[in-house]
Amino acid sequence: MPKVSVVVPNYNHARFLRKRIDSVLQQTFQDFEVILLDDCSTDDSRSILSSYAGDSRVRIEFNEVNSGSTFKQWNKGVRLAHGDYIWIAESDDYADERMLGRLVAVLDADPVIAFAYCRAWRISAADEREGFGDAHLNCIDPHRWTADYYADGREECRNYLVRACSVSNTSGVVFRKALYERVGGADESLRLCGDWKLWASMALTGNVAYLAEPLNYFRCHDATVRSRTGQMNVDVMEHLTVIRWVLTQVTPPQDVMEKVGESVANMWVPAMLSTHVPLDLKKTILRIVREVDPHPLRNSVHPALKAIRRKFSRHWRSVCSGI
């Protein structure tokens, strides 16, 4: 059996596929199988994927009906996998040839490590570097992802994963298949934040290791899942849902909880002000907010909060009624 199963879930990424797959096949660590998945692409993806059928390391699975879910594809790929370790290599990203070997060595060195991940370069559709993929995490900790670290997974949840998805890109992670299955895999009810919940779930089972060398290339373009979804309603609901779930598993320090309250405010306050969010959804959002932060009005530092009180007081009362 192979040591690693590399799952490449694809949907309409024909223009990036060859670079993605070739960067997997050219890894210096070669004890792997590759599972190529396609979720009913409408571009030239299937012919490109089929061109790799002659490689003994490659298996190809085409869906007959679009699943509509990135995370359903992840779960399908892991079910098909024979390896002890899994690398979900997203179809629009690519990797340094040393990445898999470096992360496998980390997992081999300590069976308590749930997953190991590395830093990523953020790249454009044209392969231009645009800085590091974790730049958005500087507001949480500007130094955390600049050096290697090894951490207790529960502490990682208490201090970081409760605030944001601190694993900046799935393609830079290698994890244990057995742990993925133990935590129930990716949550298929989530459209955007299933990765965040998955990393938190797995971190709770052991430790987390990180390599600061950027061995992964995280592509940002106009056809990603998040850009395709483009719905504030989904984004806000899922962020709040995952934060609430993490808080049922761990109790963060007080200073971290204050930061959680601030980040939550940055989501729910705009949602309350938006005319595009239905009233029933606003009530649902507020219920979740109050489970995360019992005093959202008092604790919020969001600059728009005064606007809610001043301009939308009547609307605010209607949202709060019955909650």
Contacts in CASP RR format, 6 or more apart in sequence:
PFRMAT RR
TARGET T0000
AUTHOR 0000-0000-0000
METHOD contacts of the structure
MODEL  1
MPKVSVVVPNYNHARFLRKRIDSVLQQTFQDFEVILLDDCSTDDSRSILS
SYAGDSRVRIEFNEVNSGSTFKQWNKGVRLAHGDYIWIAESDDYADERML
GRLVAVLDADPVIAFAYCRAWRISAADEREGFGDAHLNCIDPHRWTADYY
ADGREECRNYLVRACSVSNTSGVVFRKALYERVGGADESLRLCGDWKLWA
SMALTGNVAYLAEPLNYFRCHDATVRSRTGQMNVDVMEHLTVIRWVLTQV
TPPQDVMEKVGESVANMWVPAMLSTHVPLDLKKTILRIVREVDPHPLRNS
VHPALKAIRRKFSRHWRSVCSGI
1 82 0 8 1.000
1 83 0 8 1.000
1 84 0 8 1.000
2 31 0 8 1.000
2 32 0 8 1.000
2 33 0 8 1.000
2 57 0 8 1.000
2 82 0 8 1.000
2 83 0 8 1.000
3 31 0 8 1.000
3 32 0 8 1.000
3 83 0 8 1.000
3 84 0 8 1.000
3 85 0 8 1.000
3 104 0 8 1.000
4 29 0 8 1.000
4 31 0 8 1.000
4 32 0 8 1.000
4 33 0 8 1.000
4 83 0 8 1.000
4 84 0 8 1.000
4 85 0 8 1.000
4 86 0 8 1.000
4 87 0 8 1.000
4 100 0 8 1.000
4 104 0 8 1.000
4 174 0 8 1.000
5 32 0 8 1.000
5 33 0 8 1.000
5 35 0 8 1.000
5 77 0 8 1.000
5 78 0 8 1.000
5 80 0 8 1.000
5 81 0 8 1.000
5 82 0 8 1.000
5 83 0 8 1.000
5 85 0 8 1.000
5 86 0 8 1.000
5 87 0 8 1.000
5 177 0 8 1.000
6 24 0 8 1.000
6 32 0 8 1.000
6 33 0 8 1.000
6 34 0 8 1.000
6 35 0 8 1.000
6 86 0 8 1.000
6 87 0 8 1.000
6 89 0 8 1.000
6 100 0 8 1.000
7 35 0 8 1.000
7 37 0 8 1.000
7 74 0 8 1.000
7 77 0 8 1.000
7 78 0 8 1.000
7 80 0 8 1.000
7 81 0 8 1.000
7 86 0 8 1.000
7 87 0 8 1.000
7 88 0 8 1.000
7 89 0 8 1.000
8 20 0 8 1.000
8 21 0 8 1.000
8 24 0 8 1.000
8 34 0 8 1.000
8 35 0 8 1.000
8 36 0 8 1.000
8 37 0 8 1.000
8 89 0 8 1.000
8 90 0 8 1.000
8 91 0 8 1.000
9 37 0 8 1.000
9 39 0 8 1.000
9 70 0 8 1.000
9 73 0 8 1.000
9 74 0 8 1.000
9 76 0 8 1.000
9 77 0 8 1.000
9 88 0 8 1.000
9 90 0 8 1.000
9 91 0 8 1.000
10 17 0 8 1.000
10 36 0 8 1.000
10 37 0 8 1.000
10 38 0 8 1.000
10 39 0 8 1.000
10 41 0 8 1.000
10 45 0 8 1.000
10 49 0 8 1.000
10 91 0 8 1.000
11 38 0 8 1.000
11 39 0 8 1.000
11 40 0 8 1.000
11 41 0 8 1.000
11 45 0 8 1.000
11 66 0 8 1.000
11 73 0 8 1.000
11 91 0 8 1.000
12 41 0 8 1.000
12 42 0 8 1.000
12 43 0 8 1.000
12 45 0 8 1.000
12 223 0 8 1.000
13 20 0 8 1.000
13 41 0 8 1.000
13 43 0 8 1.000
13 45 0 8 1.000
13 91 0 8 1.000
13 92 0 8 1.000
13 223 0 8 1.000
14 41 0 8 1.000
14 43 0 8 1.000
14 44 0 8 1.000
14 45 0 8 1.000
14 48 0 8 1.000
15 43 0 8 1.000
15 125 0 8 1.000
16 91 0 8 1.000
16 92 0 8 1.000
16 93 0 8 1.000
16 94 0 8 1.000
16 219 0 8 1.000
17 45 0 8 1.000
17 48 0 8 1.000
17 49 0 8 1.000
17 91 0 8 1.000
18 48 0 8 1.000
19 94 0 8 1.000
19 127 0 8 1.000
20 89 0 8 1.000
20 90 0 8 1.000
20 91 0 8 1.000
20 92 0 8 1.000
20 93 0 8 1.000
20 94 0 8 1.000
21 34 0 8 1.000
21 36 0 8 1.000
21 49 0 8 1.000
21 52 0 8 1.000
22 94 0 8 1.000
23 94 0 8 1.000
23 95 0 8 1.000
23 96 0 8 1.000
23 97 0 8 1.000
24 32 0 8 1.000
24 34 0 8 1.000
24 89 0 8 1.000
24 95 0 8 1.000
24 100 0 8 1.000
25 34 0 8 1.000
25 55 0 8 1.000
25 57 0 8 1.000
26 97 0 8 1.000
27 95 0 8 1.000
27 97 0 8 1.000
27 98 0 8 1.000
27 99 0 8 1.000
27 100 0 8 1.000
27 101 0 8 1.000
28 97 0 8 1.000
28 98 0 8 1.000
28 100 0 8 1.000
28 101 0 8 1.000
29 100 0 8 1.000
29 101 0 8 1.000
29 104 0 8 1.000
32 57 0 8 1.000
32 83 0 8 1.000
32 87 0 8 1.000
32 100 0 8 1.000
33 57 0 8 1.000
33 58 0 8 1.000
33 59 0 8 1.000
33 81 0 8 1.000
33 82 0 8 1.000
33 83 0 8 1.000
34 52 0 8 1.000
34 55 0 8 1.000
34 57 0 8 1.000
34 58 0 8 1.000
34 59 0 8 1.000
35 59 0 8 1.000
35 61 0 8 1.000
35 77 0 8 1.000
35 80 0 8 1.000
35 81 0 8 1.000
36 49 0 8 1.000
36 52 0 8 1.000
36 58 0 8 1.000
36 59 0 8 1.000
36 60 0 8 1.000
36 61 0 8 1.000
37 61 0 8 1.000
37 62 0 8 1.000
37 63 0 8 1.000
37 73 0 8 1.000
37 76 0 8 1.000
37 77 0 8 1.000
38 45 0 8 1.000
38 46 0 8 1.000
38 49 0 8 1.000
38 60 0 8 1.000
38 61 0 8 1.000
38 62 0 8 1.000
38 63 0 8 1.000
39 63 0 8 1.000
39 66 0 8 1.000
39 67 0 8 1.000
39 68 0 8 1.000
39 73 0 8 1.000
40 62 0 8 1.000
40 63 0 8 1.000
40 64 0 8 1.000
40 65 0 8 1.000
40 66 0 8 1.000
46 62 0 8 1.000
49 60 0 8 1.000
49 62 0 8 1.000
50 60 0 8 1.000
52 58 0 8 1.000
52 60 0 8 1.000
53 60 0 8 1.000
59 80 0 8 1.000
61 76 0 8 1.000
61 77 0 8 1.000
61 80 0 8 1.000
67 73 0 8 1.000
67 76 0 8 1.000
69 188 0 8 1.000
69 191 0 8 1.000
70 191 0 8 1.000
70 225 0 8 1.000
71 186 0 8 1.000
71 187 0 8 1.000
71 188 0 8 1.000
71 190 0 8 1.000
71 191 0 8 1.000
71 194 0 8 1.000
71 195 0 8 1.000
72 188 0 8 1.000
74 88 0 8 1.000
74 185 0 8 1.000
74 186 0 8 1.000
75 185 0 8 1.000
75 186 0 8 1.000
75 188 0 8 1.000
78 86 0 8 1.000
78 177 0 8 1.000
78 180 0 8 1.000
78 181 0 8 1.000
78 185 0 8 1.000
81 177 0 8 1.000
83 177 0 8 1.000
84 176 0 8 1.000
84 177 0 8 1.000
84 178 0 8 1.000
85 104 0 8 1.000
85 107 0 8 1.000
85 174 0 8 1.000
85 175 0 8 1.000
85 176 0 8 1.000
85 177 0 8 1.000
86 174 0 8 1.000
86 175 0 8 1.000
86 176 0 8 1.000
86 177 0 8 1.000
86 180 0 8 1.000
87 100 0 8 1.000
87 103 0 8 1.000
87 172 0 8 1.000
87 173 0 8 1.000
87 174 0 8 1.000
88 170 0 8 1.000
88 171 0 8 1.000
88 173 0 8 1.000
89 95 0 8 1.000
89 171 0 8 1.000
90 169 0 8 1.000
90 170 0 8 1.000
90 171 0 8 1.000
92 219 0 8 1.000
92 221 0 8 1.000
92 223 0 8 1.000
92 224 0 8 1.000
93 120 0 8 1.000
93 169 0 8 1.000
93 171 0 8 1.000
93 216 0 8 1.000
93 217 0 8 1.000
93 218 0 8 1.000
93 219 0 8 1.000
94 217 0 8 1.000
94 219 0 8 1.000
95 171 0 8 1.000
95 172 0 8 1.000
95 215 0 8 1.000
95 216 0 8 1.000
95 217 0 8 1.000
96 214 0 8 1.000
96 215 0 8 1.000
96 216 0 8 1.000
96 217 0 8 1.000
98 215 0 8 1.000
99 118 0 8 1.000
99 172 0 8 1.000
99 215 0 8 1.000
99 216 0 8 1.000
100 174 0 8 1.000
102 118 0 8 1.000
102 211 0 8 1.000
102 213 0 8 1.000
102 215 0 8 1.000
103 116 0 8 1.000
103 117 0 8 1.000
103 118 0 8 1.000
103 172 0 8 1.000
103 173 0 8 1.000
103 174 0 8 1.000
103 211 0 8 1.000
104 174 0 8 1.000
106 113 0 8 1.000
106 116 0 8 1.000
106 209 0 8 1.000
106 211 0 8 1.000
107 113 0 8 1.000
107 115 0 8 1.000
107 116 0 8 1.000
107 174 0 8 1.000
107 176 0 8 1.000
107 209 0 8 1.000
110 207 0 8 1.000
110 209 0 8 1.000
112 206 0 8 1.000
112 207 0 8 1.000
113 150 0 8 1.000
113 206 0 8 1.000
113 207 0 8 1.000
113 208 0 8 1.000
113 209 0 8 1.000
114 153 0 8 1.000
114 175 0 8 1.000
114 176 0 8 1.000
114 179 0 8 1.000
114 202 0 8 1.000
114 203 0 8 1.000
114 205 0 8 1.000
114 206 0 8 1.000
114 207 0 8 1.000
114 208 0 8 1.000
115 173 0 8 1.000
115 174 0 8 1.000
115 175 0 8 1.000
115 176 0 8 1.000
115 179 0 8 1.000
115 199 0 8 1.000
115 202 0 8 1.000
115 203 0 8 1.000
115 208 0 8 1.000
115 209 0 8 1.000
116 173 0 8 1.000
116 174 0 8 1.000
116 175 0 8 1.000
116 208 0 8 1.000
116 209 0 8 1.000
116 210 0 8 1.000
116 211 0 8 1.000
117 167 0 8 1.000
117 172 0 8 1.000
117 173 0 8 1.000
117 174 0 8 1.000
117 208 0 8 1.000
117 209 0 8 1.000
117 210 0 8 1.000
117 211 0 8 1.000
118 172 0 8 1.000
118 210 0 8 1.000
118 211 0 8 1.000
118 212 0 8 1.000
118 213 0 8 1.000
118 214 0 8 1.000
118 215 0 8 1.000
118 216 0 8 1.000
119 132 0 8 1.000
119 133 0 8 1.000
119 134 0 8 1.000
119 145 0 8 1.000
119 168 0 8 1.000
119 210 0 8 1.000
119 211 0 8 1.000
119 212 0 8 1.000
119 213 0 8 1.000
119 214 0 8 1.000
119 215 0 8 1.000
119 216 0 8 1.000
120 132 0 8 1.000
120 133 0 8 1.000
120 134 0 8 1.000
120 168 0 8 1.000
120 169 0 8 1.000
120 171 0 8 1.000
120 172 0 8 1.000
120 214 0 8 1.000
120 215 0 8 1.000
120 216 0 8 1.000
120 217 0 8 1.000
120 218 0 8 1.000
121 129 0 8 1.000
121 130 0 8 1.000
121 131 0 8 1.000
121 132 0 8 1.000
121 133 0 8 1.000
121 214 0 8 1.000
121 216 0 8 1.000
121 217 0 8 1.000
121 218 0 8 1.000
122 129 0 8 1.000
122 130 0 8 1.000
122 131 0 8 1.000
122 132 0 8 1.000
122 133 0 8 1.000
122 135 0 8 1.000
122 218 0 8 1.000
122 220 0 8 1.000
123 129 0 8 1.000
123 130 0 8 1.000
123 217 0 8 1.000
123 218 0 8 1.000
123 219 0 8 1.000
123 220 0 8 1.000
124 130 0 8 1.000
124 219 0 8 1.000
124 220 0 8 1.000
124 221 0 8 1.000
125 219 0 8 1.000
125 221 0 8 1.000
125 222 0 8 1.000
130 220 0 8 1.000
132 145 0 8 1.000
132 214 0 8 1.000
133 168 0 8 1.000
133 169 0 8 1.000
133 218 0 8 1.000
134 145 0 8 1.000
134 166 0 8 1.000
134 168 0 8 1.000
136 164 0 8 1.000
136 168 0 8 1.000
137 144 0 8 1.000
137 145 0 8 1.000
137 164 0 8 1.000
137 166 0 8 1.000
137 168 0 8 1.000
140 160 0 8 1.000
140 163 0 8 1.000
140 164 0 8 1.000
140 166 0 8 1.000
140 259 0 8 1.000
141 160 0 8 1.000
144 160 0 8 1.000
144 166 0 8 1.000
145 166 0 8 1.000
145 168 0 8 1.000
145 210 0 8 1.000
145 212 0 8 1.000
146 212 0 8 1.000
147 212 0 8 1.000
148 209 0 8 1.000
148 210 0 8 1.000
148 211 0 8 1.000
148 212 0 8 1.000
149 209 0 8 1.000
149 210 0 8 1.000
150 207 0 8 1.000
150 208 0 8 1.000
150 209 0 8 1.000
150 210 0 8 1.000
151 207 0 8 1.000
151 208 0 8 1.000
151 209 0 8 1.000
151 210 0 8 1.000
152 206 0 8 1.000
152 207 0 8 1.000
152 208 0 8 1.000
153 203 0 8 1.000
153 204 0 8 1.000
153 206 0 8 1.000
153 207 0 8 1.000
153 208 0 8 1.000
154 203 0 8 1.000
154 204 0 8 1.000
154 206 0 8 1.000
154 250 0 8 1.000
156 166 0 8 1.000
156 203 0 8 1.000
156 208 0 8 1.000
157 200 0 8 1.000
157 203 0 8 1.000
157 204 0 8 1.000
157 246 0 8 1.000
157 249 0 8 1.000
157 250 0 8 1.000
158 250 0 8 1.000
158 251 0 8 1.000
158 252 0 8 1.000
158 253 0 8 1.000
158 256 0 8 1.000
159 252 0 8 1.000
159 253 0 8 1.000
159 256 0 8 1.000
160 166 0 8 1.000
161 196 0 8 1.000
161 199 0 8 1.000
161 200 0 8 1.000
161 203 0 8 1.000
161 246 0 8 1.000
162 200 0 8 1.000
162 243 0 8 1.000
162 246 0 8 1.000
162 247 0 8 1.000
162 250 0 8 1.000
162 252 0 8 1.000
162 256 0 8 1.000
162 260 0 8 1.000
163 243 0 8 1.000
163 256 0 8 1.000
163 259 0 8 1.000
163 260 0 8 1.000
163 263 0 8 1.000
164 196 0 8 1.000
164 263 0 8 1.000
165 193 0 8 1.000
165 195 0 8 1.000
165 196 0 8 1.000
165 199 0 8 1.000
165 242 0 8 1.000
166 199 0 8 1.000
167 173 0 8 1.000
167 195 0 8 1.000
167 196 0 8 1.000
167 199 0 8 1.000
168 218 0 8 1.000
169 216 0 8 1.000
169 218 0 8 1.000
170 195 0 8 1.000
171 216 0 8 1.000
171 217 0 8 1.000
171 218 0 8 1.000
172 215 0 8 1.000
172 216 0 8 1.000
172 218 0 8 1.000
173 199 0 8 1.000
175 202 0 8 1.000
179 202 0 8 1.000
179 205 0 8 1.000
180 198 0 8 1.000
180 202 0 8 1.000
182 205 0 8 1.000
183 198 0 8 1.000
183 201 0 8 1.000
183 202 0 8 1.000
183 204 0 8 1.000
183 205 0 8 1.000
184 201 0 8 1.000
185 198 0 8 1.000
185 201 0 8 1.000
186 194 0 8 1.000
186 195 0 8 1.000
186 197 0 8 1.000
186 198 0 8 1.000
187 194 0 8 1.000
187 197 0 8 1.000
187 198 0 8 1.000
190 197 0 8 1.000
190 238 0 8 1.000
190 241 0 8 1.000
190 242 0 8 1.000
191 225 0 8 1.000
191 229 0 8 1.000
191 234 0 8 1.000
191 238 0 8 1.000
192 225 0 8 1.000
192 226 0 8 1.000
192 229 0 8 1.000
192 234 0 8 1.000
192 235 0 8 1.000
192 238 0 8 1.000
193 238 0 8 1.000
193 239 0 8 1.000
193 241 0 8 1.000
193 242 0 8 1.000
194 238 0 8 1.000
194 242 0 8 1.000
196 242 0 8 1.000
197 242 0 8 1.000
197 245 0 8 1.000
200 242 0 8 1.000
200 245 0 8 1.000
200 246 0 8 1.000
200 249 0 8 1.000
204 249 0 8 1.000
204 250 0 8 1.000
221 227 0 8 1.000
226 235 0 8 1.000
229 235 0 8 1.000
232 270 0 8 1.000
232 271 0 8 1.000
232 274 0 8 1.000
232 276 0 8 1.000
232 277 0 8 1.000
233 271 0 8 1.000
233 276 0 8 1.000
233 277 0 8 1.000
233 281 0 8 1.000
235 267 0 8 1.000
236 267 0 8 1.000
236 268 0 8 1.000
236 270 0 8 1.000
236 271 0 8 1.000
236 277 0 8 1.000
236 285 0 8 1.000
237 281 0 8 1.000
237 284 0 8 1.000
237 285 0 8 1.000
237 288 0 8 1.000
239 267 0 8 1.000
240 264 0 8 1.000
240 267 0 8 1.000
240 268 0 8 1.000
240 285 0 8 1.000
240 288 0 8 1.000
240 289 0 8 1.000
240 292 0 8 1.000
241 288 0 8 1.000
243 260 0 8 1.000
243 264 0 8 1.000
243 292 0 8 1.000
244 288 0 8 1.000
244 291 0 8 1.000
244 292 0 8 1.000
247 260 0 8 1.000
247 291 0 8 1.000
247 292 0 8 1.000
252 260 0 8 1.000
258 299 0 8 1.000
260 292 0 8 1.000
260 293 0 8 1.000
261 292 0 8 1.000
261 293 0 8 1.000
261 296 0 8 1.000
261 299 0 8 1.000
261 300 0 8 1.000
262 300 0 8 1.000
262 301 0 8 1.000
262 302 0 8 1.000
264 289 0 8 1.000
264 292 0 8 1.000
264 293 0 8 1.000
264 296 0 8 1.000
265 293 0 8 1.000
265 296 0 8 1.000
265 299 0 8 1.000
265 300 0 8 1.000
265 301 0 8 1.000
265 302 0 8 1.000
265 305 0 8 1.000
266 302 0 8 1.000
268 285 0 8 1.000
268 286 0 8 1.000
268 289 0 8 1.000
268 296 0 8 1.000
269 300 0 8 1.000
269 302 0 8 1.000
269 304 0 8 1.000
269 305 0 8 1.000
269 308 0 8 1.000
270 304 0 8 1.000
271 277 0 8 1.000
271 281 0 8 1.000
271 282 0 8 1.000
271 285 0 8 1.000
272 282 0 8 1.000
272 285 0 8 1.000
272 286 0 8 1.000
272 308 0 8 1.000
272 312 0 8 1.000
272 316 0 8 1.000
272 319 0 8 1.000
273 304 0 8 1.000
273 307 0 8 1.000
273 308 0 8 1.000
273 312 0 8 1.000
277 285 0 8 1.000
279 318 0 8 1.000
279 319 0 8 1.000
282 319 0 8 1.000
283 319 0 8 1.000
283 322 0 8 1.000
283 323 0 8 1.000
286 296 0 8 1.000
286 319 0 8 1.000
286 320 0 8 1.000
286 323 0 8 1.000
287 323 0 8 1.000
289 296 0 8 1.000
290 296 0 8 1.000
290 323 0 8 1.000
293 299 0 8 1.000
293 300 0 8 1.000
297 305 0 8 1.000
308 316 0 8 1.000
309 316 0 8 1.000
END
